[in-house]
Amino acid sequence: MVRPPELKLQQLQYLIAIAEHGGLRPAAQALNVTAAAVSKGLQELENTAGTRLMQRQAQGLQLTAAGRKLLTRARLIQCELDQAMQELSAARASSRIRFTVGVAPWISLTLLTPTLLRFAQMRPDVSLSLSDIFGSDYAALRDGSMDLAIGLAPLEQGSGELAARPLFSYEHAIACRRGHPLQQARHLEELAGQSWLLTHEITQYTPPLRDFFQTYYGEGAPLNGGQLHQYRSLQMLELICNSDLLTVVPWPVIESGRQHHPLDALTLKEKIPASIACYVTRKNTPIQGCVSDFVAAMMHVLTDEATRSRFLHPRVLRSLDVIAPR
């Protein structure tokens, strides 16, 4: 069975624009496309119609009888489409958009409150669903149940489906309770044999921490009396403050928790590389709408003087190095 010719909406829009503006070039300018695209679209439409729709005269392109009949229908179709879009817009205005965001817990502790307040002002039509994320696997982003994540860049071997764009960098600290017996330690090796409470798998740390954990606590390492525990919650800070467990935390946690979670950072000779907090989306997700607005709200928190002075301790800000988002 031979399929009937297919009319395309874009071709009808070209016909309307030519009729209203009197030529290919002015029609192209009105539609913000090239004259070649309009000419090709008109030719394809005439091929589909099986007859000439325009003819060139001294005054420019003029509609043929067939062209005038099709133009009437094209305008009706365009009118119906415009009405449908208006109805959809009205439906969106009366309903709320659900936007799901995952945030590294330390960012929740430091930046999230003012970011949410700013975002709520920008987008009163959006209901947020927030959750903590640990590490960098981002399974919820991959399966589509999360729209945006703020955290570490994905691991290289699993980053093909995701796109990460940097926001700011931050340092790490090895932390303990005040008065810990090893509070004066100056080298990582002095901490071998201690027990740790971590939020990540040891493979997700960078050297020298990863090398240290693999050497003294990894598979095949000799039993030295210390243990590695994992706790994916900010409640871990309570355990650290009330035990001799050691941990690794971002510096902003040290600065923001001085009253509620009085941790001390060890002054070690080994340099722990900075990490970069990114906003992570599925690859090819348009960086617009809720995504760009949420990122803009967080950047406002980091850069607006009035917001910073109200919500953030200056020491927290000094522990971050803002990177202009792309």
N, C-alpha and C positions, 0 to 999 in steps of 0.2 A: 504494500500500500504506500502510495506516494504521500509524504507529509506536506501539508499546505505551507506556503511561504510564511515566515515568521516576522511579524512587525516588532521592532524594538522601540522601547520608550525613548531612548536617546535620539533615534532617527526622527521621531515625531517632534521632539523638542527642537531639533535642527530646522525642521520645516516651519515650525511656528516662529522661530527667531528670524529666519530668512524673510518670511512674510511680513513680520513686524518692522524689520530694520532695512529691508530692501536690497540686501546683497550678502555675499558670503563673508566678506571681511567684517562689516559691522555686526553681523550675526555672531561671528567668532569672538569678537571683542566683548559682546554682551554676555556670552557664555563662558568667557575666559578659556577658550580653546583655540587651536590653530585653524586658519582658514582651510588648510588641507584636510583637517579632520571633518569639518562641516561639509566640504565638497564630497569627500568619500562617503559620509553618512547619507547625503542626499542621493548619490548615485546608487548606493545599496537599497535605499528606500524605493527608488524608481524601478530597480531590478525586481524587488519584491512585488511592487504594484503592477509591474508589467506594462507601464505606460509612462510618458513624460509627465512630470508634476510641475516643472518650471521651464520657462523658455526665456532666453535672453532677448531683451528689447532695448531701445534707446534709453528708456528710463531705468534700466537695470533688469534684474530677474523678476519675471512676472509669473503668477500662478496660471496654470492651464485650468480647464474646466474640471479635470480629474483632481488637480491639485487643490482647487477651492473646496471640493467635496471632502477630500481627506483632511484639509485644514480644519473644517468645522468639527469633524470627529476628533481630531487631535486635540483641539482646544477643550472639548468635553472631557476627554480622557485626562488631560492635564488638570482640569478643574476638579475632577473626582479625586485624583491623586493628592492635590493640595488639601482638599477637604479631609481626606483620610489621615494625612500627616498632622493636620490641626487637631483631629480627634485623638490621635495617639499622643500628641503633646499634652492635651488636656488630661488624658488618662494618667500620663506620667506625673503631671502636676498634682493630681489628687492621690497618688500613691507614693510610697517611700522606696528608695533604692536601698538594697541590702549590699553592703560592702564588707568583705571579710579580710582582716589584716592580722598577720602574725608578727610579733615583736619580740626581740631578744629581751629577756627579763630585766637585765640591767638598764635597758633603755626605758622599759616601763617604770622603773624606779626613779629615773632622772628626768626624762624628756616627755613622757607620754601625757601627763596631765595638761600642761599648757598646749601641747599639740592638739589634743582632743578639743579643748575649748576653742582654739583657733579654727579647727576644721568644722566644728559645729556652726560657727558663725558663717563660714564660707558656704557650707552645704547643708542647709536646714532640711533638705529633701532626702538625706541619707541616714540610714540606720546602720551603725557599725557593729560588727561582730569581731571581737578581739580575742586573741589567744597567745600564750607564750610559745616561743619556738626556741629550741636548743640545737646547737650544732649547725650544720649546713647541708642537710640532705633535702629538706623542703618537699617532703612527700605530698603534703596537702596542696602545694602549688602545682605539682606535676599532675595530680589527679583532678584538678579543677575546683576543689572545694575551698581554696583560698585564692584571693585576688592579688594580694601584695604582701611581701614580707620585708621587714627591716632587720637586717642582721649581717652575718658574715657572707662573703661571696661563696657560691657553691663550689664544691670540690671539682677539680678539673675533669675527672673521669665521669662525673654525672651532670655536667653543666650544659650538655647539648640542647636540652629542652628549655633552659632558663636563660634569662638575661639579667646581669647585675650591673648597676651603675653606682659609683661611689658617692657617699654623702660626707663622711668625716672619718678621720683616723683617731685612734686612741691607744694609750699604753696599757700594759697589764702589770699586775703586782702579785707577788706571792704574799698571802695574808694569813694572819693568825690572831688569836685573842691577845689582848694586852696582858703582859706578864708571862707569855709562853716561854718555856725553858730555852728555846732556840731563837728567841727574838733578836739576838745579836749575831746570828749566823751571817756569814758574808759570801759563802759559796754554795752552789746547789748540792754538791756532794755531801756537805754537812747535814743535809736534810734526808739523805738516804736512810731508810729504816723507820722513818716516821709514817704515820697514817694520814691519808689525804681524802678529801671530799671534793669531787670534781663534777662539773656539769657536762663535760664533753668526753667522748672517747679519746684515748691518748693519741690516736692517729690524727686527730683534728687539731692538735697543737703543733706549733712550728718549733724548729730547733731554737735554743737548746733544750726547751722543756720536753719536746717529744723524745729526743735522744735520752734525756735523763729518765723519763718514765719508762721507756722501753728497756733501758739497761737495768734498772733496779726493780721494776714492777711488771714488766712485760712477760709474755709467754716465754718460759725457759729461764727466767731470771731466778737467781738463788733466793730462797726464803730468808728475809733479813729482819723479820719481826714486824715490818710495816705492811699496811694494806691500802689498796685503792678502792674507794667507794664512790658511787655515782648517785647524785641526787638532782633531779631535774626540777628544781623549785627554788625560789628565793628564800624559802624557809631554811635552806642550808645555812644561811648566815647566822641563824639562831644557834645551830649546832656548833658552828665554828667558834662563836663567842662564848660558848659554855663547855668547851672541850679542848683537847690538845691537837685536834685535827688541823691540818694545813689545807689551803685551797689556793686557786688561781682565779683572780677576779679582775675585771677592767678597773682602771684607776678611778673613773667617775664613781664607782660603787664605794671606794674608800672615802672619797671626798663627800659624797652625799649621805653616807651612813654614819658619820662621826657621832651623832647623838643617839640614833636608834640601834645601830650595830657598830659599836666601837671596835673596829678592826685596826690592826697595825700592819703596815707593809714592811717586809724585810728589805734591807738595803744590801742587795747582792752585787757582786762584781760582774756577773754574767749579764749581758744585755739581752732583754727579751724584746723581740721585734714588735713594732706596733701592728695593730690590726686595723682593717678598714671596714667600717659599717657601710653597707650598701642597701639600696632598695632593689628588691629582686621581684621579677615578674616572669610569667611564661614568655618564651621567645615569641616575637612578632606581636605581642600585646601592645596596642597603641598607648603611648605615654600621654594620655589626656584624660579628661573627666576626673573621676574619683582618684585615680592614681596620681596624676599631676597635682591635684588639689591637696592630697594628704602630704605629699612630699613638700609642697610649697608651705603648708602649715608648719611642718617640722623645721624647715629652713628659716621661717619667720621667727620661730622660738629661738633659734641659734643666733640670729643676726639683728633682731629688733631690740634696741636698748631697753625700752620700757618693759617689754615682756621678760627679757632676761633678768632684769633687776627685781622683778616681782616674783618669779618662780624659781630661778636657778641661783645656787650659791656661786660666787665668782670662781671658787676653786674648781668647781665642776666644769665650768666653761674653759678654764685654763688647761684642763686635762684633755680637751678635744681640739682637733685641728680641722676646721671646716673645709670641705672640698666643694667647689661650685658644681651642682648636679648638671648632667647633660640632658 
